[in-house]
Amino acid sequence: MKKICTIIAVLISCPAFATPRKFSPFTGHYKNQFAFNLAQGIDNGFILPPPGKFVPFFIAQLQYSQPTTFFRIPARQSINLAQTIGFGHKYGWDWGDFITPILFISGDVMILDFCKYYLTGGAGIGLQAEENERLGAKLLFQFKVTAGWHIDKKWGLELYMQHFSNANTAPQNHSYAFYGIGITYNF
């Protein structure tokens, strides 16, 4: 048991011992990144929802990121401020009832980096301002898959799928799911 605990402690501390990188596949030679994301909502509870059942529900998001590593794999850590925007009825929901700001922290890990293109997976945790009947808790967990393209050294474009849920910490957990596009700026 002592050996297992030691191995786990070493694995958890790997990012602290990672070799510093002067180049990040997320931000290039820069240390900061801003992103603006806009996404279309989907009424689907899967973590990776198929792109169907589009609803009148959207999310606008500002993100500030810095490059880091996760077990020596290139990564980025972010703080995000999002606003959901909904209106009308569809699939039995009044989407105007779910308008709320969301503040969360997240991390994305590089899965694939090829020339100017990349693929990431990420997760986060945060709070929405109000509980509602769709997600019966303020505490939210986020999952994100992103495909990106570096337009040049400073600008990038990302397509992504994002999922929010309360991880069954409350009786209602119908989740929010979005497909979106974002633009990044490195500085």
Residue pairs with C-beta under 8 A, 6 or more apart in sequence:
11 71
14 71
14 72
15 68
15 69
15 70
15 71
15 72
18 69
18 71
18 72
19 72
21 67
21 69
21 74
22 29
23 29
24 30
24 67
24 74
24 76
25 74
25 110
25 113
25 118
26 33
26 65
26 67
26 74
26 75
26 76
26 108
26 110
26 118
27 33
27 65
27 66
27 67
27 76
27 186
28 150
28 153
28 154
28 186
29 153
30 153
30 154
30 186
30 187
31 66
31 67
32 64
32 65
32 66
32 186
32 187
33 63
33 64
33 65
33 66
33 67
33 76
33 184
33 185
33 186
33 187
34 62
34 63
34 64
34 65
34 184
34 185
34 187
35 61
35 62
35 63
35 64
35 65
35 78
35 158
35 182
35 183
35 184
35 185
36 60
36 61
36 62
36 63
36 182
36 183
37 59
37 60
37 61
37 62
37 63
37 158
37 160
37 180
37 181
37 182
38 58
38 59
38 60
38 61
38 180
38 181
38 182
39 58
39 59
39 61
39 160
39 162
39 178
39 179
39 180
39 181
40 54
40 57
40 58
40 178
40 179
40 180
41 54
41 55
41 56
41 57
41 58
41 59
41 84
41 86
41 95
41 176
41 177
41 178
42 49
42 51
42 52
42 53
42 54
42 55
42 177
42 178
42 179
43 53
43 55
43 57
43 90
43 91
43 93
43 177
44 50
44 52
44 53
44 175
44 177
45 165
45 173
45 174
45 175
45 177
46 163
46 177
47 143
47 163
48 145
48 161
48 163
49 161
49 163
49 177
51 179
53 91
55 86
55 90
55 91
55 93
55 95
56 86
56 87
56 88
56 90
56 95
57 84
57 85
57 86
57 95
57 98
57 176
58 84
58 85
58 86
58 178
59 82
59 83
59 84
59 85
59 102
59 162
59 176
59 178
59 180
60 82
60 83
60 85
61 80
61 81
61 82
61 83
61 182
62 80
62 81
62 82
63 78
63 79
63 80
63 81
63 182
64 78
64 79
64 80
65 76
65 77
65 78
65 108
66 76
66 77
66 78
67 74
67 75
67 76
68 75
68 76
68 77
68 107
69 75
70 107
70 109
73 109
73 110
74 109
74 110
74 113
75 107
75 108
75 109
75 110
76 107
76 108
77 105
77 106
77 107
78 105
78 106
78 107
78 108
78 124
79 103
79 104
79 105
80 102
80 103
80 104
80 105
80 106
80 124
80 126
81 101
81 102
81 103
82 101
82 102
82 103
82 104
83 99
83 100
83 101
83 102
84 98
84 99
84 100
84 101
84 102
84 176
85 99
86 95
86 96
86 97
86 98
86 99
87 95
87 96
88 94
88 95
88 96
89 95
93 134
97 132
97 133
97 134
98 132
98 134
98 135
98 176
100 128
100 129
100 130
100 132
101 128
101 129
102 126
102 127
102 128
102 129
102 140
102 164
103 126
103 127
104 124
104 125
104 126
104 127
104 140
104 142
105 124
105 125
105 126
106 122
106 123
106 124
106 125
106 126
106 142
106 144
107 122
107 123
107 124
108 120
108 121
108 122
108 144
108 146
109 120
109 121
109 122
110 118
110 119
110 120
111 118
111 119
111 120
111 121
112 118
112 119
116 149
116 150
116 151
117 147
117 148
117 149
117 150
118 146
118 147
118 148
118 149
118 150
119 145
119 146
119 147
119 148
120 144
120 145
120 146
120 148
121 144
121 145
121 146
122 142
122 143
122 144
122 145
122 146
123 141
123 142
123 143
123 144
124 141
124 142
124 144
125 139
125 140
125 141
125 142
126 139
126 140
126 142
127 138
127 139
127 140
128 135
128 138
128 140
129 138
130 138
131 137
131 138
131 170
133 172
134 172
134 174
134 175
134 176
135 164
135 165
135 166
135 170
135 172
135 173
135 174
135 175
135 176
136 166
136 170
136 171
136 172
136 173
137 166
137 169
137 170
139 166
139 169
140 164
140 165
140 166
141 164
141 165
141 166
141 167
142 162
142 163
142 164
143 162
143 163
144 160
144 161
144 162
144 163
145 160
145 161
146 158
146 159
146 160
147 158
147 159
147 160
148 156
148 157
148 158
148 159
148 184
149 156
149 157
149 158
150 156
151 157
153 186
154 185
154 186
154 187
155 183
155 184
155 185
155 186
156 183
156 184
156 185
156 186
157 181
157 182
157 183
157 184
158 181
158 182
158 183
158 184
159 179
159 180
159 181
159 182
160 179
160 180
160 181
160 182
161 177
161 178
161 179
161 180
162 177
162 178
162 180
163 175
163 176
163 177
163 178
164 175
164 176
164 177
165 173
165 175
165 176
166 172
166 173
167 173
